[in-house]
Amino acid sequence: MTADGRAPLADIRRRWSAGGEDLREVTTALREQNLEIANEDEEIDLRRARLAARGTELESVIGEDDSVWLSFLSRGLSTARAVGRVVAMPAGQPIVPEGTGVLISPRLLLTNHHVVPDAKRAAAMGVQLGYEYDDEGGERPYTTIPFAPEALFLTVPTSVLDFTVIALPEDSTAGNGHVPLIEEGGKILKAEALNVIHHPGGERKRLSIRDNRLVSQDEKWLRYTSDTRHGSSGAPVFNDQWEMVALHHGGVPATDDQGRKLTRTGEVWTPDMDEESAAYLCNEGARVSRIVRRLRRTALPSAQQALLDEALSKGENA
C-alpha cells in the first residue's frame, strides 16, 4: 500500500507492461472480430459452455454489434443495489469517502485491503447503500451502515490479492441483495466487454459500461481498459451477464509526454487540472476465482466461519 492508501501503481504498471503481447492480440481480435486470436481454444470452450447453460450464445461479432438484451439493464440495476460507497466515520467529524464495496451476502461486504486495512480502522468506517441519483437527477435517500469487524474481519495484503471482507450488523442490508462469488471459470474472455459499478471520486454511484475490454490476465489479476478514478477501489467488475469477475484495486493514469495526467471528453484528451478527475486507462482487479480460493483456505472461529461459508455457498450454483 502506498502512503496515500492506494494500490501501488508501480506494480500495476509493471504487470500491465508485461502483458503487452496480450494487448496487441486483443487489438487484433477486436479489429478482426475474432475471439480466437486472443484466447485459447479451451478458454473459448469453457466460456461457451457457461453461456449455453444460461441460454446465451457466445457472440461471434465483438466489434460492430454493441447491442445487448434488454435484461442487461434490469439485471444491472438489481446488481447495483448491492454496491455501496465505503466511508470513514470519525467521531464528531464529517464522513469521508474512501472507496467502493460490494455485498457478497446479507452480512458481509467485500472491498480492497488498501481501503480498509485493519479491524481497528474498520471500527470507525461503514458503507452507504443507495448513494446515487434518482431518475429525475435528484439525490436518493441512502442508508449509512457501520461496519461490525468484531463479528468478522478478514484481510489479504495489497501485494497478494488486495481484499478485505467485513461483517455488517444483522438485518442491516434488507432489500439490497448481494453479488455471488463464483469460483467457476468461463466467466470472461480477453476482448470481451466488462462493466464496473463504482463511486469514482467519492461521487454518487456510476456505471462504466461496455466500452471496457479485458486485455490481459495472469494467475491473480485481470487487466482491462475502463475509466475509473480514486474512489473506485473495491468496485466489482462484471461481465455482460452481471457475474462478478474481478475486484478493482487500482489503475495507472493516462499521461501526456510531459507526464501530466489527462482527462477525456469523448475522443478528446486534455491535461487535467484536477488530478482526482484524471482518466485511468491501465486498470487491474483481483480475479474473483482467486479470492474465493483464498477464502476457502481460511479457518475462522465457528460463528465467523458460518458467516463466511454462507457467502461462499451463494456462488456455488450461480
NORPENOR-V133206 format. One line per field, one symbol per residue. ss: DSSP state (H for helix, E for strand, L for the rest). A space follows every 10 residues. Layout:
ss=???
//
This chain:
ss=LLLLLLLLHH HHHHHHHHLH HHHHHHHHHH HHLLHHHLLL HHHHHHHHHH HHLLLLLLLL LLLLLLLLLL HHHHHHHHHH LLEEEEEELL LLLLLEEEEE EEELLLLEEE ELLLLLLLHH HHLLEEEEEL LLELLLLLEL LLEEEEELLL LLEEEELLLL LLEEEEEELL LLLLLLLLLL LLLLLLLLLL LLEEEEEELH HHLLLEEEEE EEEEEEELLL EEEEELLLLL LLLLLEEELL LLLEEEEEEE EEELELLLLL EEEEELLEEE ELLLHHHLLE EEEEEEEHHH HHHHHHLLLL LHHHHHHHHH HHHLLLLL
//
